[in-house]
């Protein structure tokens, strides 16, 4: 799970503003059930939680629930699709509008929240892996996310984009990624994502925060990798070992970057 704590209201120090801090998080839950939804609503301490790969739009599961914003139905040819936003009670009180047009195939959802000084546009997306054989392809969904931001953003918005992007961003891209990004170069999807970030003036929050303890270090004299800010691991041993990958991101408006207090990856049991 990838989580961050931006402060969309006035970032000046003060009791009221500390109380107004909101936590945003993202989780690829590999399918959503009634029990898992109860778990995230009761146990995951996030004000705005994006769930991706929920395997469908789950209309009966979300019906009448003001704390859950679901997506449009996904086509039968794309059973793994499905995204939603789970809100805390105080975040649900801030909702001004939301949507998930059918053209996004159940892979993109957005919600607009009221802030103290500005409105907050949150977009959650689930991008396919680069080896997908049937549409929608990786480049298609990145375009959908780009379009969703463009169609719904307003002047002065604090924009937060959370997604399993299934692509790699290069570390140290001035103004867009920090030195704690796992990868030394963009892959093809990462280049498209970087163009999206530049087009909407967004930066990747987690890449600016040093992972704690051993997560940020490779063990001295040993093979393998430290996890760092990685969000995906295939294998860390053997001939076919693959280094951990950072493919999930929380992107925030560069204008509000200084309001992000912390952003980290959690590998706790789900």
N, C-alpha and C positions, 0 to 999 in steps of 0.2 A: 504494500500500500504506500502510495506517495501522498504526503500531506504537507501543508504549509499554513502559516498564520499571517496573512496580510492584515493590515488595518485600514480598510477602505475609508472609514470616517477620518476626521481630523487627526493626523499622526502626532500632534503635539502631546507632550506628557501631561497626564492629569487623570484623576480617578475615573471620571466619566468615560474618557476615551479608552482607558484600560478595560472597562466593562464592555465597551463596544467592539473589542477585537473579535474577529470572526475567523474560524478555522475552515480551510478548504482541503478536501482530500479526494483521492481517486483510487478506485480498486477494480481490477479485472477479476470478477467473481466467478467466471466460468460457469454461468448458469445461476438463475435466481429462483428460490423457492419461498414459500410462506415463512418457513422457519428461518431462512437466511435473512429475509427482509426484517423480521422481528429482531434478529440479532444485531443488524447494523443500526436499527433505529434506537435500540436500547443500550448497546455496548460501545459502538464506535462514536467517539467524542469529536464529531465534526459538525459544523453548522451547515456546510454544503458539501455533500458527498456524491461524487459522480461514480456511478456503477456502469461498467462496460462489459460486453460479451455476456449479456443476461439471457440470451437465447429466446428472443421473442419480445412482444410488447406487453404481455401479461395484463390485459385490460381488467380481468376480474380481480386480480391481486391488488391493483392500484385504485379501483373504483371508489370514489368518495373519500379518498385519503388526501387531505390538503398538504401533507408533508412529502408526497411523492409526485414527481412530474415525469410522466412516461414519454415514450417515443411513439412515432407512427409505426404501423405494422411493418415487419420486415418480410420480403418476398420468400416464398418457399425455397427458392434456390440459394438462400443465404440464411440458413438456420442459426448460425452462431451470432448473428447481428442482434442488436437490441441494446439501448442505453437508457439510463434514467438518472434523475437527480433526487436524492433523499435529503430533506431539510430538517434542521432542528426547529423547535417551536418558534424561537425568536426569528429565525431566517424565514420561516413560512409566513410570519406576520409582515415581512418586507416585500413579498412578491407583488410585482406590478403587472407583469405579463410573462407569458412563456409560449413555446411552440416547438413543433417538430414536423415540418412539412413532409408529406408523403414522398416528395422527390428525393429526400435524404435516405430513403430505404431503411429506416430504423437505426441509422448509425450516427445521427446528430440530433441533439436536443439543446434548447437554449432557455434561459430564464433571466428576467430583469428584476433586480432587487433595488429597493430604496436604500440610499445611504444618507449619512448626515450631511455631507458636502456635495455628493455627486451620486449618480445612479451607477449600479454595477451590472454589467452584462457578463453572464457566465455561459460559456459554450462547452458542452461535453461531447467528445467524439470518439469513435472506435474505428481506427484505420486498419485495413487488412494487411497481412504480411506480404512481402514483395513477391513471393512465389505462388500467390493465388492464381488459379487457372480459369476461374469464371468471374464475370463482373458481379459486384463492383470491384475494381482494382484499386490499389493503393493510391494512385494518382487521382482517381475519381473522387474518393472520399476526402482527400486533402483539398480538392477544389470545392467540395460541398462545405467543408469547415470554413474555408476562405469566404465563400459566398454567404454563409450564415452570419459571419461577423459583419461583412459589408452591408448586408440587408437590414441588420438590426442595431448597429452601433449608432450612437448619437454623439454630438460634440460634447467633450468633457467626461465621457464615460470612463470608468475604471473597468478595463476588459480583463477577464480571467478565462483562459482556455485550458481545459483539462482533458487529456486524452491518452489512450494507449495508441501511440502514433506508429508503432512498429517500424521506426526508422531512427537513424543515428545522427546526432548533431556533433559538429566539430567543436572542441573546446577552444576557448580564447578568441572567439569571434567578437571583436570589440563592440560593446554595447548590447550584445545579444546572448552570448554564453560566457560563463566564467571559467576559471581554471579547474573547477572540480567536475567538469564534464568528463565522462569516461573516455570518449573517443577522440582520436587525433585528426579525423577528417569526417566530412559528411559522406553518407552513402547517397544514392540517387534520391530516395525519399527524403532524406535529411536536407538535401539541397532545396527541394520543393518546399519543405517546411520552413527553411530559413527564409526563402523568398516571401512566404506568407507572413512570417514574423516581421520582416522589414516593411512589408506593405501596410501592416497595422501597428507598427511601432511596439512590438512585444519582445520581451526577453524571457529566457528559460530560468525560472526562479531557482530550481534545485541545483543548478550548475554553479551557483555563487556561494554555496554553503558547504564547508568542509565536513565530510562524514566523521562521526565520532569513533574513537577507539580503533580497533583492528579493522573496521569496515573500510577505512581509508588507506590501509597500508598492506603491502605485500609482505608476508613473513620472511624475515631475513634468512637467506641461504636455502629457501624452499621454493619448489616449483608451484605454479598456480598464481592466482590473482587475489588481491583484496577486493571486496565487493564494491567499495566506493559508493557512488550513487547509482549503481546498477539496479535495474528493475527486472532483469530477465537472466536466468542462468540455465544453460543446457547441460553442461558437463564440465567438471573441473579436474578431471583426471583421465588418463589413458591417451591413446594415440589420436583420438578424435576430439580432444579437449577444445572447448570454445571459451574464449574470454567472456566474462559477464558483459551484458549489453545494457545500455541505458536507452530504453525505447518508450518510456512513459514520461510525460512532462506536464508541469503546470506552468503555463505561460501567463505573464502579467504585463500590463501596460508599463512601458519604461518610465512614464511619468510618475507611476505609483510604486516603482521598484523599492524605494527607500522605506515604504510602509510594510514591506515583507519582513517579519521578525525572525522567521525560521522556516526551513523547508528540508524535509528528510524522507528517507525510505525506511519503511518498517517491514521486517520479515517475520513478524509475529504470526503464530498460528491463525488461520482463518477458518 
